[in-house]
Amino acid sequence: MAARPPPEQDLLTRTPGHVEDPSIERLAEAAGHTDELAVRRQLFGWREALSILVPLVLLLVVARNVDWGTALATIRDSNPLLVLGALVVYYATFPVRARRWARLLRESGLQLRGRDLLEILMLGWFVNCLAPAKLGDLYRSYLVKQRFNVSLSRTVGVVVAERLLDLFVVFALLLVGGYIAFGRMVLPDLRLVYLSAVFLAVFIVIAFVVVYYVAPRIGRFFPSEVRRIGRLFREGVLHSFRALPEAGPETVLIWLAEAARLAFVLAALGLELPISGVIFVAVASSLLTTVPLTPAGFGFVELAIVYVLTTGFGLATQDAIAVAVLDRLVSVFSVIVIGGILYARHRRQEALLDSRR
């Protein structure tokens, strides 16, 4: 079991004694520059620019007949106290997420507390808001490896288990919220949402089958070091689910808080939806954050929010756009600001450590 370093050691302190496989170490070293690359390429990388430009064009095409002046006026007239409430509810989920992550890691033998991981989690979220392909998840796994000297393969496996748990709860809440909001009738215009949920459910089942049954059987055809890395990853995924009795309710709480954030946003704009509708919109749009093509699902999530609000609940398109924009200001752009502050502090710590070597 890896022990927690003394408090005086900073984020990048390494504990001696653990020798990492060279191939996974090279991957970890590359991941260590993920934050730096994400920041540098945020404005200048053509892939990052393209990943934002394409969905933005789609959003503009969908909203080509929208009265943007009315939408912007609606946002300007939003209630600041209720917007603050949305921010408070949203950021209250991060300690819960950190505690859940610590609980999952403990099943892999790492004794940590949520507060040990909170800053690392925020840095990972910051990178996810800047770079596509969920690179922030790899980056926070790497930071845990650096600080607590554990296998990156196992830590990435735990993060994968965390994401699968999120998808399972989102799928369940989507069904419950949709059933309460619409009854047994599936609106034809919302079939795309349900099909996306079904696709993710099938993906979860296939992922478990591959990790639990297929991987051990084909592992013998690979070199020993590859088998070892695969075994650590598999253990990280499967052992994490021993924490379900505690991590499961925490995940439900996290996603209900995400719905509460959206409820505050709607109230700030003077709009109303039934509770079941708020839950449905929140989890339906969050499905698109799993698309690793754009940072934080940019473009796709906004389209989903506008689509579901207008098609499923009859909101005017300009009102739906106001909801999408304000909600993303709360959940993405605020993370870029706060995460940027943490990132600057992290870089100072890293520079200080380098100067001492």
C-alpha atoms as a printed R data frame, in Angstrom:
    type eleno elety resid chain resno       x       y       z
1   ATOM     1    CA   MET     A     1   0.000   0.000   0.000
2   ATOM     2    CA   ALA     A     2   1.292   3.424  -0.894
3   ATOM     3    CA   ALA     A     3   1.514   5.826   1.994
4   ATOM     4    CA   ARG     A     4   0.562   9.466   1.720
5   ATOM     5    CA   PRO     A     5   3.572  11.798   1.613
6   ATOM     6    CA   PRO     A     6   4.118  14.235   4.463
7   ATOM     7    CA   PRO     A     7   2.132  17.494   4.159
8   ATOM     8    CA   GLU     A     8   5.203  19.566   3.402
9   ATOM     9    CA   GLN     A     9   5.831  17.687   0.180
10  ATOM    10    CA   ASP     A    10   4.296  19.304  -2.879
11  ATOM    11    CA   LEU     A    11   2.186  17.913  -5.668
12  ATOM    12    CA   LEU     A    12   5.046  16.455  -7.645
13  ATOM    13    CA   THR     A    13   6.909  14.676  -4.835
14  ATOM    14    CA   ARG     A    14   7.870  11.142  -5.746
15  ATOM    15    CA   THR     A    15   8.168   8.331  -3.279
16  ATOM    16    CA   PRO     A    16  11.106   5.996  -3.911
17  ATOM    17    CA   GLY     A    17  10.740   2.262  -4.153
18  ATOM    18    CA   HIS     A    18   8.295   1.750  -7.033
19  ATOM    19    CA   VAL     A    19   9.804   0.969 -10.428
20  ATOM    20    CA   GLU     A    20   7.470   1.583 -13.359
21  ATOM    21    CA   ASP     A    21   7.513  -0.297 -16.619
22  ATOM    22    CA   PRO     A    22   9.512   1.750 -19.211
23  ATOM    23    CA   SER     A    23   6.699   1.813 -21.780
24  ATOM    24    CA   ILE     A    24   4.079   3.030 -19.331
25  ATOM    25    CA   GLU     A    25   6.630   5.479 -17.907
26  ATOM    26    CA   ARG     A    26   7.052   7.029 -21.345
27  ATOM    27    CA   LEU     A    27   3.282   7.334 -21.624
28  ATOM    28    CA   ALA     A    28   3.210   8.945 -18.193
29  ATOM    29    CA   GLU     A    29   5.922  11.405 -19.173
30  ATOM    30    CA   ALA     A    30   3.894  12.424 -22.224
31  ATOM    31    CA   ALA     A    31   0.810  12.795 -20.049
32  ATOM    32    CA   GLY     A    32   2.784  14.991 -17.712
33  ATOM    33    CA   HIS     A    33   2.876  17.655 -20.403
34  ATOM    34    CA   THR     A    34  -0.819  17.348 -21.208
35  ATOM    35    CA   ASP     A    35  -1.728  20.494 -19.294
36  ATOM    36    CA   GLU     A    36   1.072  22.509 -20.893
37  ATOM    37    CA   LEU     A    37   0.178  21.305 -24.381
38  ATOM    38    CA   ALA     A    38  -3.524  21.907 -23.809
39  ATOM    39    CA   VAL     A    39  -2.929  25.496 -22.791
40  ATOM    40    CA   ARG     A    40  -0.485  26.192 -25.610
41  ATOM    41    CA   ARG     A    41  -2.614  24.519 -28.282
42  ATOM    42    CA   GLN     A    42  -5.912  25.902 -27.033
43  ATOM    43    CA   LEU     A    43  -5.525  28.953 -29.287
44  ATOM    44    CA   PHE     A    44  -3.007  27.784 -31.880
45  ATOM    45    CA   GLY     A    45  -3.590  24.053 -32.476
46  ATOM    46    CA   TRP     A    46  -5.541  23.440 -35.685
47  ATOM    47    CA   ARG     A    47  -7.096  20.244 -34.349
48  ATOM    48    CA   GLU     A    48  -8.370  22.007 -31.259
49  ATOM    49    CA   ALA     A    49  -9.648  24.899 -33.374
50  ATOM    50    CA   LEU     A    50 -11.365  22.471 -35.764
51  ATOM    51    CA   SER     A    51 -12.929  20.519 -32.893
52  ATOM    52    CA   ILE     A    52 -14.566  23.757 -31.732
53  ATOM    53    CA   LEU     A    53 -15.319  25.280 -35.149
54  ATOM    54    CA   VAL     A    54 -17.280  22.325 -36.590
55  ATOM    55    CA   PRO     A    55 -19.864  22.003 -33.790
56  ATOM    56    CA   LEU     A    56 -20.069  25.795 -33.558
57  ATOM    57    CA   VAL     A    57 -21.019  25.951 -37.242
58  ATOM    58    CA   LEU     A    58 -23.614  23.234 -36.649
59  ATOM    59    CA   LEU     A    59 -25.021  25.210 -33.725
60  ATOM    60    CA   LEU     A    60 -25.227  28.379 -35.826
61  ATOM    61    CA   VAL     A    61 -26.956  26.491 -38.646
62  ATOM    62    CA   VAL     A    62 -29.528  25.062 -36.249
63  ATOM    63    CA   ALA     A    63 -30.056  28.488 -34.682
64  ATOM    64    CA   ARG     A    64 -29.897  30.512 -37.916
65  ATOM    65    CA   ASN     A    65 -33.410  31.939 -37.406
66  ATOM    66    CA   VAL     A    66 -32.924  32.766 -33.736
67  ATOM    67    CA   ASP     A    67 -33.373  36.248 -32.375
68  ATOM    68    CA   TRP     A    68 -29.904  36.488 -30.808
69  ATOM    69    CA   GLY     A    69 -30.624  39.923 -29.382
70  ATOM    70    CA   THR     A    70 -33.478  38.482 -27.345
71  ATOM    71    CA   ALA     A    71 -31.357  35.526 -26.226
72  ATOM    72    CA   LEU     A    72 -28.512  37.777 -25.071
73  ATOM    73    CA   ALA     A    73 -30.949  40.129 -23.352
74  ATOM    74    CA   THR     A    74 -32.403  37.154 -21.473
75  ATOM    75    CA   ILE     A    75 -28.924  36.221 -20.253
76  ATOM    76    CA   ARG     A    76 -28.121  39.831 -19.257
77  ATOM    77    CA   ASP     A    77 -31.354  40.008 -17.251
78  ATOM    78    CA   SER     A    78 -30.677  36.747 -15.380
79  ATOM    79    CA   ASN     A    79 -30.865  36.799 -11.591
80  ATOM    80    CA   PRO     A    80 -27.240  36.989 -10.315
81  ATOM    81    CA   LEU     A    81 -28.082  35.381  -6.964
82  ATOM    82    CA   LEU     A    82 -29.571  32.356  -8.697
83  ATOM    83    CA   VAL     A    83 -26.551  32.168 -11.020
84  ATOM    84    CA   LEU     A    84 -24.384  32.200  -7.891
85  ATOM    85    CA   GLY     A    85 -26.560  29.394  -6.533
86  ATOM    86    CA   ALA     A    86 -25.859  27.379  -9.691
87  ATOM    87    CA   LEU     A    87 -22.121  27.915  -9.186
88  ATOM    88    CA   VAL     A    88 -22.290  26.888  -5.525
89  ATOM    89    CA   VAL     A    89 -24.238  23.713  -6.304
90  ATOM    90    CA   TYR     A    90 -21.880  22.834  -9.154
91  ATOM    91    CA   TYR     A    91 -18.673  23.304  -7.175
92  ATOM    92    CA   ALA     A    92 -20.131  21.458  -4.201
93  ATOM    93    CA   THR     A    93 -19.974  18.332  -6.369
94  ATOM    94    CA   PHE     A    94 -16.187  18.414  -6.618
95  ATOM    95    CA   PRO     A    95 -15.480  17.398  -2.991
96  ATOM    96    CA   VAL     A    96 -18.017  14.582  -3.461
97  ATOM    97    CA   ARG     A    97 -16.299  13.529  -6.691
98  ATOM    98    CA   ALA     A    98 -12.903  13.630  -4.966
99  ATOM    99    CA   ARG     A    99 -14.206  11.555  -2.055
100 ATOM   100    CA   ARG     A   100 -15.698   9.010  -4.456
101 ATOM   101    CA   TRP     A   101 -12.432   8.829  -6.398
102 ATOM   102    CA   ALA     A   102 -10.498   8.261  -3.166
103 ATOM   103    CA   ARG     A   103 -12.934   5.480  -2.251
104 ATOM   104    CA   LEU     A   104 -12.418   3.773  -5.613
105 ATOM   105    CA   LEU     A   105  -8.637   4.096  -5.312
106 ATOM   106    CA   ARG     A   106  -8.719   2.546  -1.842
107 ATOM   107    CA   GLU     A   107 -10.040  -0.642  -3.408
108 ATOM   108    CA   SER     A   108  -6.777  -0.706  -5.357
109 ATOM   109    CA   GLY     A   109  -4.777  -0.397  -2.152
110 ATOM   110    CA   LEU     A   110  -4.160   3.350  -2.050
111 ATOM   111    CA   GLN     A   111  -5.229   4.907   1.251
112 ATOM   112    CA   LEU     A   112  -6.255   8.460   0.407
113 ATOM   113    CA   ARG     A   113  -8.799  11.023   1.449
114 ATOM   114    CA   GLY     A   114 -10.913  13.145  -0.824
115 ATOM   115    CA   ARG     A   115  -9.071  16.317   0.137
116 ATOM   116    CA   ASP     A   116  -5.825  14.697  -1.026
117 ATOM   117    CA   LEU     A   117  -7.275  14.495  -4.532
118 ATOM   118    CA   LEU     A   118  -9.415  17.627  -4.816
119 ATOM   119    CA   GLU     A   119  -6.798  19.856  -6.484
120 ATOM   120    CA   ILE     A   120  -5.726  17.048  -8.809
121 ATOM   121    CA   LEU     A   121  -9.351  16.509  -9.798
122 ATOM   122    CA   MET     A   122  -9.812  20.204 -10.542
123 ATOM   123    CA   LEU     A   123  -6.669  20.238 -12.698
124 ATOM   124    CA   GLY     A   124  -8.016  17.261 -14.634
125 ATOM   125    CA   TRP     A   125 -11.322  19.065 -15.202
126 ATOM   126    CA   PHE     A   126  -9.402  22.144 -16.351
127 ATOM   127    CA   VAL     A   127  -7.513  20.134 -18.979
128 ATOM   128    CA   ASN     A   128 -10.740  18.453 -20.136
129 ATOM   129    CA   CYS     A   129 -12.181  21.936 -20.764
130 ATOM   130    CA   LEU     A   130  -9.211  22.854 -22.964
131 ATOM   131    CA   ALA     A   131  -8.342  19.675 -24.833
132 ATOM   132    CA   PRO     A   132 -10.407  16.976 -26.563
133 ATOM   133    CA   ALA     A   133 -10.181  13.207 -26.066
134 ATOM   134    CA   LYS     A   134 -10.638  13.419 -22.271
135 ATOM   135    CA   LEU     A   135  -6.923  14.060 -21.818
136 ATOM   136    CA   GLY     A   136  -7.672  15.499 -18.388
137 ATOM   137    CA   ASP     A   137  -8.533  12.022 -17.124
138 ATOM   138    CA   LEU     A   138  -5.134  10.717 -18.205
139 ATOM   139    CA   TYR     A   139  -3.483  13.782 -16.722
140 ATOM   140    CA   ARG     A   140  -5.049  13.441 -13.271
141 ATOM   141    CA   SER     A   141  -4.121   9.750 -13.281
142 ATOM   142    CA   TYR     A   142  -0.556  10.799 -13.993
143 ATOM   143    CA   LEU     A   143  -0.559  13.323 -11.127
144 ATOM   144    CA   VAL     A   144  -1.698  10.600  -8.720
145 ATOM   145    CA   LYS     A   145   1.123   8.404 -10.004
146 ATOM   146    CA   GLN     A   146   3.645  11.173  -9.452
147 ATOM   147    CA   ARG     A   147   2.520  12.112  -5.985
148 ATOM   148    CA   PHE     A   148   1.737   8.691  -4.526
149 ATOM   149    CA   ASN     A   149   3.993   6.501  -6.674
150 ATOM   150    CA   VAL     A   150   1.426   3.961  -7.844
151 ATOM   151    CA   SER     A   151   1.011   2.219 -11.163
152 ATOM   152    CA   LEU     A   152  -0.405   4.474 -13.864
153 ATOM   153    CA   SER     A   153  -2.094   1.450 -15.455
154 ATOM   154    CA   ARG     A   154  -4.024   0.701 -12.271
155 ATOM   155    CA   THR     A   155  -4.898   4.368 -11.706
156 ATOM   156    CA   VAL     A   156  -6.214   4.779 -15.256
157 ATOM   157    CA   GLY     A   157  -8.284   1.641 -14.682
158 ATOM   158    CA   VAL     A   158  -9.867   3.271 -11.642
159 ATOM   159    CA   VAL     A   159 -10.721   6.397 -13.670
160 ATOM   160    CA   VAL     A   160 -12.306   4.189 -16.343
161 ATOM   161    CA   ALA     A   161 -14.407   2.515 -13.638
162 ATOM   162    CA   GLU     A   162 -15.432   5.960 -12.381
163 ATOM   163    CA   ARG     A   163 -16.556   6.973 -15.870
164 ATOM   164    CA   LEU     A   164 -18.485   3.723 -16.370
165 ATOM   165    CA   LEU     A   165 -20.251   4.302 -13.062
166 ATOM   166    CA   ASP     A   166 -21.186   7.815 -14.204
167 ATOM   167    CA   LEU     A   167 -22.586   6.452 -17.468
168 ATOM   168    CA   PHE     A   168 -24.625   3.813 -15.660
169 ATOM   169    CA   VAL     A   169 -26.226   6.371 -13.334
170 ATOM   170    CA   VAL     A   170 -26.831   8.836 -16.189
171 ATOM   171    CA   PHE     A   171 -28.560   6.083 -18.155
172 ATOM   172    CA   ALA     A   172 -30.745   5.156 -15.167
173 ATOM   173    CA   LEU     A   173 -31.696   8.780 -14.453
174 ATOM   174    CA   LEU     A   174 -32.456   9.352 -18.128
175 ATOM   175    CA   LEU     A   175 -34.949   6.479 -18.090
176 ATOM   176    CA   VAL     A   176 -36.521   7.545 -14.793
177 ATOM   177    CA   GLY     A   177 -36.681  11.237 -15.720
178 ATOM   178    CA   GLY     A   178 -38.039  10.445 -19.198
179 ATOM   179    CA   TYR     A   179 -40.682   8.071 -17.827
180 ATOM   180    CA   ILE     A   180 -41.931  10.626 -15.286
181 ATOM   181    CA   ALA     A   181 -41.828  13.505 -17.789
182 ATOM   182    CA   PHE     A   182 -43.379  11.746 -20.781
183 ATOM   183    CA   GLY     A   183 -44.899   8.546 -19.410
184 ATOM   184    CA   ARG     A   184 -44.568   5.417 -21.524
185 ATOM   185    CA   MET     A   185 -44.745   7.412 -24.735
186 ATOM   186    CA   VAL     A   186 -41.436   7.938 -26.496
187 ATOM   187    CA   LEU     A   187 -41.627  11.192 -28.421
188 ATOM   188    CA   PRO     A   188 -40.473  10.499 -32.008
189 ATOM   189    CA   ASP     A   189 -38.368  13.672 -32.019
190 ATOM   190    CA   LEU     A   190 -36.465  12.475 -28.929
191 ATOM   191    CA   ARG     A   191 -35.636   9.025 -30.244
192 ATOM   192    CA   LEU     A   192 -32.067  10.166 -30.929
193 ATOM   193    CA   VAL     A   193 -31.593  10.826 -27.201
194 ATOM   194    CA   TYR     A   194 -32.896   7.406 -26.230
195 ATOM   195    CA   LEU     A   195 -30.862   5.702 -28.943
196 ATOM   196    CA   SER     A   196 -27.732   7.426 -27.616
197 ATOM   197    CA   ALA     A   197 -28.534   6.125 -24.137
198 ATOM   198    CA   VAL     A   198 -29.088   2.602 -25.447
199 ATOM   199    CA   PHE     A   199 -25.791   2.767 -27.331
200 ATOM   200    CA   LEU     A   200 -23.982   3.749 -24.127
201 ATOM   201    CA   ALA     A   201 -25.695   0.957 -22.194
202 ATOM   202    CA   VAL     A   202 -24.542  -1.568 -24.796
203 ATOM   203    CA   PHE     A   203 -21.056  -0.046 -24.645
204 ATOM   204    CA   ILE     A   204 -20.935  -0.526 -20.863
205 ATOM   205    CA   VAL     A   205 -21.942  -4.177 -21.168
206 ATOM   206    CA   ILE     A   206 -19.385  -4.832 -23.913
207 ATOM   207    CA   ALA     A   207 -16.664  -3.041 -21.920
208 ATOM   208    CA   PHE     A   208 -17.295  -5.261 -18.899
209 ATOM   209    CA   VAL     A   209 -17.274  -8.410 -21.026
210 ATOM   210    CA   VAL     A   210 -14.002  -7.410 -22.671
211 ATOM   211    CA   VAL     A   211 -12.288  -6.454 -19.408
212 ATOM   212    CA   TYR     A   212 -13.549  -9.402 -17.366
213 ATOM   213    CA   TYR     A   213 -13.667 -12.298 -19.833
214 ATOM   214    CA   VAL     A   214 -11.879 -11.527 -23.086
215 ATOM   215    CA   ALA     A   215  -8.719  -9.734 -21.935
216 ATOM   216    CA   PRO     A   216  -7.431 -12.521 -19.617
217 ATOM   217    CA   ARG     A   217  -7.926 -15.129 -22.363
218 ATOM   218    CA   ILE     A   218  -6.039 -13.275 -25.089
219 ATOM   219    CA   GLY     A   219  -3.379 -11.953 -22.699
220 ATOM   220    CA   ARG     A   220  -1.252 -15.057 -23.078
221 ATOM   221    CA   PHE     A   221  -0.472 -14.081 -26.687
222 ATOM   222    CA   PHE     A   222   1.295 -10.884 -25.565
223 ATOM   223    CA   PRO     A   223   4.703 -10.278 -23.905
224 ATOM   224    CA   SER     A   224   4.878 -10.489 -20.127
225 ATOM   225    CA   GLU     A   225   5.214  -6.734 -19.614
226 ATOM   226    CA   VAL     A   226   2.121  -6.067 -21.714
227 ATOM   227    CA   ARG     A   227   0.252  -8.701 -19.701
228 ATOM   228    CA   ARG     A   228   1.366  -7.040 -16.481
229 ATOM   229    CA   ILE     A   229   0.167  -3.612 -17.619
230 ATOM   230    CA   GLY     A   230  -3.128  -5.135 -18.762
231 ATOM   231    CA   ARG     A   231  -3.556  -6.960 -15.446
232 ATOM   232    CA   LEU     A   232  -3.018  -3.769 -13.457
233 ATOM   233    CA   PHE     A   233  -5.526  -1.919 -15.625
234 ATOM   234    CA   ARG     A   234  -8.057  -4.732 -15.281
235 ATOM   235    CA   GLU     A   235  -7.619  -4.837 -11.529
236 ATOM   236    CA   GLY     A   236  -8.032  -1.066 -11.354
237 ATOM   237    CA   VAL     A   237 -11.372  -1.306 -13.167
238 ATOM   238    CA   LEU     A   238 -12.792  -4.381 -11.480
239 ATOM   239    CA   HIS     A   239 -11.586  -3.764  -7.932
240 ATOM   240    CA   SER     A   240 -13.113  -0.292  -8.008
241 ATOM   241    CA   PHE     A   241 -16.603  -1.737  -8.197
242 ATOM   242    CA   ARG     A   242 -16.197  -3.223  -4.743
243 ATOM   243    CA   ALA     A   243 -16.833   0.344  -3.599
244 ATOM   244    CA   LEU     A   244 -20.322   0.419  -5.152
245 ATOM   245    CA   PRO     A   245 -22.241   0.486  -1.833
246 ATOM   246    CA   GLU     A   246 -20.655   3.859  -1.084
247 ATOM   247    CA   ALA     A   247 -19.655   5.148  -4.516
248 ATOM   248    CA   GLY     A   248 -23.059   4.363  -6.064
249 ATOM   249    CA   PRO     A   249 -25.112   6.718  -3.850
250 ATOM   250    CA   GLU     A   250 -22.397   9.376  -4.196
251 ATOM   251    CA   THR     A   251 -22.692   9.148  -7.976
252 ATOM   252    CA   VAL     A   252 -26.463   9.557  -7.810
253 ATOM   253    CA   LEU     A   253 -25.962  12.600  -5.553
254 ATOM   254    CA   ILE     A   254 -23.463  14.096  -8.019
255 ATOM   255    CA   TRP     A   255 -25.847  13.828 -10.942
256 ATOM   256    CA   LEU     A   256 -28.833  15.093  -8.998
257 ATOM   257    CA   ALA     A   257 -26.668  18.102  -8.128
258 ATOM   258    CA   GLU     A   258 -25.956  18.545 -11.849
259 ATOM   259    CA   ALA     A   259 -29.717  18.671 -12.383
260 ATOM   260    CA   ALA     A   260 -30.033  21.162  -9.491
261 ATOM   261    CA   ARG     A   261 -27.460  23.377 -11.211
262 ATOM   262    CA   LEU     A   262 -29.605  23.405 -14.340
263 ATOM   263    CA   ALA     A   263 -32.687  24.190 -12.230
264 ATOM   264    CA   PHE     A   264 -30.895  27.243 -10.815
265 ATOM   265    CA   VAL     A   265 -29.930  28.326 -14.341
266 ATOM   266    CA   LEU     A   266 -33.521  28.004 -15.550
267 ATOM   267    CA   ALA     A   267 -34.797  29.926 -12.527
268 ATOM   268    CA   ALA     A   268 -32.175  32.637 -13.060
269 ATOM   269    CA   LEU     A   269 -33.557  33.131 -16.575
270 ATOM   270    CA   GLY     A   270 -37.169  33.146 -15.377
271 ATOM   271    CA   LEU     A   271 -37.950  29.769 -16.968
272 ATOM   272    CA   GLU     A   272 -39.588  26.722 -15.418
273 ATOM   273    CA   LEU     A   273 -39.580  22.985 -16.041
274 ATOM   274    CA   PRO     A   274 -40.927  20.121 -13.928
275 ATOM   275    CA   ILE     A   275 -38.280  18.421 -11.774
276 ATOM   276    CA   SER     A   276 -38.424  15.305 -13.946
277 ATOM   277    CA   GLY     A   277 -37.862  17.483 -17.012
278 ATOM   278    CA   VAL     A   278 -34.861  19.201 -15.438
279 ATOM   279    CA   ILE     A   279 -33.308  15.808 -14.632
280 ATOM   280    CA   PHE     A   280 -34.013  14.554 -18.146
281 ATOM   281    CA   VAL     A   281 -32.435  17.595 -19.835
282 ATOM   282    CA   ALA     A   282 -29.409  17.563 -17.519
283 ATOM   283    CA   VAL     A   283 -28.541  13.893 -18.043
284 ATOM   284    CA   ALA     A   284 -29.516  13.841 -21.740
285 ATOM   285    CA   SER     A   285 -27.094  16.679 -22.500
286 ATOM   286    CA   SER     A   286 -24.385  15.140 -20.309
287 ATOM   287    CA   LEU     A   287 -24.395  12.059 -22.526
288 ATOM   288    CA   LEU     A   288 -22.696  14.197 -25.152
289 ATOM   289    CA   THR     A   289 -19.785  15.051 -22.832
290 ATOM   290    CA   THR     A   290 -18.663  11.454 -23.397
291 ATOM   291    CA   VAL     A   291 -17.966  12.324 -27.063
292 ATOM   292    CA   PRO     A   292 -14.175  12.839 -27.010
293 ATOM   293    CA   LEU     A   293 -14.076  14.931 -30.174
294 ATOM   294    CA   THR     A   294 -14.288  18.361 -28.544
295 ATOM   295    CA   PRO     A   295 -13.214  19.879 -25.218
296 ATOM   296    CA   ALA     A   296 -15.962  19.276 -22.626
297 ATOM   297    CA   GLY     A   297 -18.269  18.165 -25.443
298 ATOM   298    CA   PHE     A   298 -18.339  21.736 -26.751
299 ATOM   299    CA   GLY     A   299 -20.935  22.208 -29.476
300 ATOM   300    CA   PHE     A   300 -22.558  18.818 -29.001
301 ATOM   301    CA   VAL     A   301 -23.791  19.540 -25.466
302 ATOM   302    CA   GLU     A   302 -25.210  22.924 -26.443
303 ATOM   303    CA   LEU     A   303 -27.006  21.345 -29.390
304 ATOM   304    CA   ALA     A   304 -28.435  18.667 -27.107
305 ATOM   305    CA   ILE     A   305 -29.695  21.200 -24.557
306 ATOM   306    CA   VAL     A   306 -31.377  23.326 -27.231
307 ATOM   307    CA   TYR     A   307 -32.770  20.253 -29.004
308 ATOM   308    CA   VAL     A   308 -34.307  18.670 -25.909
309 ATOM   309    CA   LEU     A   309 -35.656  21.925 -24.466
310 ATOM   310    CA   THR     A   310 -37.349  22.941 -27.721
311 ATOM   311    CA   THR     A   311 -38.460  19.534 -28.942
312 ATOM   312    CA   GLY     A   312 -39.368  17.897 -25.675
313 ATOM   313    CA   PHE     A   313 -40.601  20.813 -23.585
314 ATOM   314    CA   GLY     A   314 -41.652  23.458 -26.092
315 ATOM   315    CA   LEU     A   315 -39.312  26.282 -25.075
316 ATOM   316    CA   ALA     A   316 -38.646  29.020 -27.581
317 ATOM   317    CA   THR     A   317 -35.328  28.527 -29.362
318 ATOM   318    CA   GLN     A   318 -33.870  31.798 -28.072
319 ATOM   319    CA   ASP     A   319 -34.763  30.799 -24.503
320 ATOM   320    CA   ALA     A   320 -33.203  27.376 -24.980
321 ATOM   321    CA   ILE     A   321 -30.020  28.981 -26.325
322 ATOM   322    CA   ALA     A   322 -29.912  31.320 -23.324
323 ATOM   323    CA   VAL     A   323 -30.138  28.269 -21.035
324 ATOM   324    CA   ALA     A   324 -27.367  26.456 -22.927
325 ATOM   325    CA   VAL     A   325 -25.026  29.463 -22.909
326 ATOM   326    CA   LEU     A   326 -25.534  30.353 -19.235
327 ATOM   327    CA   ASP     A   327 -25.261  26.727 -18.112
328 ATOM   328    CA   ARG     A   328 -21.973  26.320 -19.962
329 ATOM   329    CA   LEU     A   329 -20.662  29.570 -18.496
330 ATOM   330    CA   VAL     A   330 -21.251  28.015 -15.095
331 ATOM   331    CA   SER     A   331 -19.995  24.504 -15.825
332 ATOM   332    CA   VAL     A   332 -17.144  25.072 -18.296
333 ATOM   333    CA   PHE     A   333 -15.876  28.647 -18.462
334 ATOM   334    CA   SER     A   334 -15.819  29.026 -14.688
335 ATOM   335    CA   VAL     A   335 -13.679  25.874 -14.536
336 ATOM   336    CA   ILE     A   336 -11.276  27.407 -17.049
337 ATOM   337    CA   VAL     A   337 -10.934  30.485 -14.827
338 ATOM   338    CA   ILE     A   338 -10.594  28.644 -11.500
339 ATOM   339    CA   GLY     A   339  -8.590  25.815 -13.045
340 ATOM   340    CA   GLY     A   340  -6.289  28.367 -14.667
341 ATOM   341    CA   ILE     A   341  -5.480  29.773 -11.240
342 ATOM   342    CA   LEU     A   342  -4.752  26.286  -9.908
343 ATOM   343    CA   TYR     A   343  -2.729  25.513 -13.015
344 ATOM   344    CA   ALA     A   344  -0.542  28.611 -12.503
345 ATOM   345    CA   ARG     A   345   0.034  27.581  -8.892
346 ATOM   346    CA   HIS     A   346   0.853  24.044  -9.996
347 ATOM   347    CA   ARG     A   347   3.404  25.315 -12.515
348 ATOM   348    CA   ARG     A   348   5.077  27.445  -9.829
349 ATOM   349    CA   GLN     A   349   5.332  24.391  -7.587
350 ATOM   350    CA   GLU     A   350   6.800  22.372 -10.455
351 ATOM   351    CA   ALA     A   351   9.354  25.106 -11.242
352 ATOM   352    CA   LEU     A   352  10.325  25.318  -7.582
353 ATOM   353    CA   LEU     A   353  10.826  21.573  -7.407
354 ATOM   354    CA   ASP     A   354  12.944  21.600 -10.559
355 ATOM   355    CA   SER     A   355  15.130  24.352  -9.108
356 ATOM   356    CA   ARG     A   356  15.830  22.188  -6.035
357 ATOM   357    CA   ARG     A   357  16.942  19.162  -8.028
